[in-house]
Amino acid sequence: MVTLSPSLKARVSTPLKIGDFEVKSRVLQSPLSGVTDMVFRRLVRRYAPESMMYTEMVNATGLHYVKNLPKIMEVDPNERPISIQLFDCRPDFLAEAAVKAVAEGADTVDINMGCPVNKITKNGGGSSLLRQPEVAEAIVREVVKSVDVPVTVKTRIGWNDREIIILDFAKRMQDAGAKMITVHGRTRAQGYNGNARWEWIARVKEVLSIPVIANGDIFSVEAAVKCLEQTGADGVMCSRGTLGYPFLVGEIDHFLKTGEILLPPTPIQRLECAREHLQALWEYKGDRGVRQARKHMTWYAKGFVGAADLRGQLSMVNTVHQGFELIDYAIAQLVNGYEPEEETESSFALV
Ligand SMILES: Cc1cc2nc3c(=O)[nH]c(=O)nc-3n(C[C@H](O)[C@H](O)[C@H](O)COP(=O)(O)O)c2cc1C
C-alpha cells in the first residue's frame, strides 16, 4: 500500500513555480506526438484540472513557412495551464515560433531536446542537441529574449551510455535562462527500452536551482511516489502511462493532494471514455480523426475477456459509426457479466 509521507506531502503541497508562473499541481501531462491534441488534453484535464499540459511538438521551421498555425498548435482559451512545445535547431526560427506560441495562449514555451526519432535528429533537433550544447544554449537564450513567458526544456540524460552529459547540459540550460527542465531518465540510444534511470534525475536536482521534473516510467501512483522520493524532483511527468488512460495524471495529483487512492475506472468506464474520445476526435478532425482514434481505442480496450479481439477490430474501423457499434456491443457484453482478461501481450505498440 502506498502512503504519502509527511515530508513528501510538505514538499508537494506548494505550487510549482516556473519562473513567475505558478502551477497548482506537481503532476504534468507530457507532450506526446499524435496523442496530446486538444481532445486528449480535455479528457486529461477533466480529472486533473490544475495540471500542466503540453501540445504535441511543433516544428519551428515548418511554422516559419506557413501562414496559418497548424492544428496541433491550437489551444482552447479555457485550457490552462498549457505549454506549447517546439522543436528545431535554429534559434531564430524557434524565437519566431515562440512568439506565435505565446500569441496562441501558451503559458510557457517548451523546447524539445529529447526526441530520439531519426527524422528529427538528422535535422539537428530533438535529442541531437545533447551533442551540440552550444546550439542548445543559443536556442534558449534567443527564445528567452523573444517572449515574456517562462521558457523550459525537455531532454534526456545523454546520447548514449558513453555520453551521459545531463549534469553539464542541464546547468547550461539553466544559465541560458531556462526556468524549468524535464529530464527523461533514458539516453537517446535507449529509445523507450530498459528502465528510466531516475538516479540521474536525482543528480540533476542536486546541481540545479530551477525546478526539475522527473519523466520516465511513471505508470502508477506508486511509481510517482517512488520517483519523487528517490529523485527529490519538483514534480513528475506522465507519458505512456496515459495512453488509453487519461485518468493517470488526475489519480496521482489527487493522491499527492489528499493521500487517497481513487478507485480505478472499470473496463466499462474505460470503453465509455474510448467512445467519447472517438466522437470528439471525429467532430474535431473528421475522417482523419477517426483514423487517429483507432490507436486510442485499442489502448482503452484492455482488461476483460475478448479485449484482444476487440482491439483487432477497433484498429481497422473506417467510420465513426463502426467504432460506436463495436464499443457499444462490447459494453453491452460487459454489462451482462465481465471476466478479467489474462494479460499476455505487451501493452504498447508504439513507434
Ligand atoms: C507516442 C509518443 C509520442 C511522443 N511525443 C513526444 C513529443 O512530442 N515531445 C516530447 O518531448 N516527447 C515526446 N515523447 C516522449 C514522452 O514525452 C516521454 O518523455 C517518454 O515517453 C518517457 O516517459 P514514459 O516512460 O513515461 O513513457 C513521446 C513518446 C511517445 C511514446
The ligand as an SDF file (V2000), in Angstrom:
LIG
                    3D

 31 33  0  0  0  0  0  0  0  0999 V2000
    3.8470    8.1960  -28.8440 C   0  0  0  0  0  0  0  0  0  0  0  0
    4.8400    9.0960  -28.2000 C   0  0  0  0  0  0  0  0  0  0  0  0
    4.9570   10.4100  -28.6200 C   0  0  0  0  0  0  0  0  0  0  0  0
    5.8680   11.2820  -28.0110 C   0  0  0  0  0  0  0  0  0  0  0  0
    5.9290   12.5750  -28.4190 N   0  0  0  0  0  0  0  0  0  0  0  0
    6.7190   13.4570  -27.7550 C   0  0  0  0  0  0  0  0  0  0  0  0
    6.7240   14.8410  -28.0850 C   0  0  0  0  0  0  0  0  0  0  0  0
    6.0040   15.3130  -28.9800 O   0  0  0  0  0  0  0  0  0  0  0  0
    7.5600   15.6530  -27.3710 N   0  0  0  0  0  0  0  0  0  0  0  0
    8.3620   15.1820  -26.3620 C   0  0  0  0  0  0  0  0  0  0  0  0
    9.0800   15.9590  -25.7180 O   0  0  0  0  0  0  0  0  0  0  0  0
    8.3580   13.8770  -26.0300 N   0  0  0  0  0  0  0  0  0  0  0  0
    7.5580   13.0210  -26.6890 C   0  0  0  0  0  0  0  0  0  0  0  0
    7.5270   11.7060  -26.3070 N   0  0  0  0  0  0  0  0  0  0  0  0
    8.3330   11.2810  -25.1510 C   0  0  0  0  0  0  0  0  0  0  0  0
    7.4910   11.3170  -23.8620 C   0  0  0  0  0  0  0  0  0  0  0  0
    7.0230   12.6120  -23.5930 O   0  0  0  0  0  0  0  0  0  0  0  0
    8.3010   10.8100  -22.6530 C   0  0  0  0  0  0  0  0  0  0  0  0
    9.4450   11.6050  -22.4970 O   0  0  0  0  0  0  0  0  0  0  0  0
    8.7250    9.3510  -22.7850 C   0  0  0  0  0  0  0  0  0  0  0  0
    7.6730    8.5680  -23.2840 O   0  0  0  0  0  0  0  0  0  0  0  0
    9.2010    8.7850  -21.4460 C   0  0  0  0  0  0  0  0  0  0  0  0
    8.1940    8.6980  -20.4900 O   0  0  0  0  0  0  0  0  0  0  0  0
    7.4190    7.2900  -20.1870 P   0  0  0  0  0  0  0  0  0  0  0  0
    8.4770    6.2570  -19.8820 O   0  0  0  0  0  0  0  0  0  0  0  0
    6.5590    7.6030  -19.0020 O   0  0  0  0  0  0  0  0  0  0  0  0
    6.6590    6.9570  -21.4030 O   0  0  0  0  0  0  0  0  0  0  0  0
    6.6840   10.8110  -26.9530 C   0  0  0  0  0  0  0  0  0  0  0  0
    6.5830    9.4820  -26.5390 C   0  0  0  0  0  0  0  0  0  0  0  0
    5.6730    8.6360  -27.1360 C   0  0  0  0  0  0  0  0  0  0  0  0
    5.5730    7.2220  -26.6450 C   0  0  0  0  0  0  0  0  0  0  0  0
  1  2  1  0
  2  3  1  0
  2 30  2  0
  3  4  2  0
  4  5  1  0
  4 28  1  0
  5  6  2  0
  6  7  1  0
  6 13  1  0
  7  8  2  0
  7  9  1  0
  9 10  1  0
 10 11  2  0
 10 12  1  0
 12 13  2  0
 13 14  1  0
 14 15  1  0
 14 28  1  0
 15 16  1  0
 16 17  1  0
 16 18  1  0
 18 19  1  0
 18 20  1  0
 20 21  1  0
 20 22  1  0
 22 23  1  0
 23 24  1  0
 24 25  2  0
 24 26  1  0
 24 27  1  0
 28 29  2  0
 29 30  1  0
 30 31  1  0
M  END
$$$$
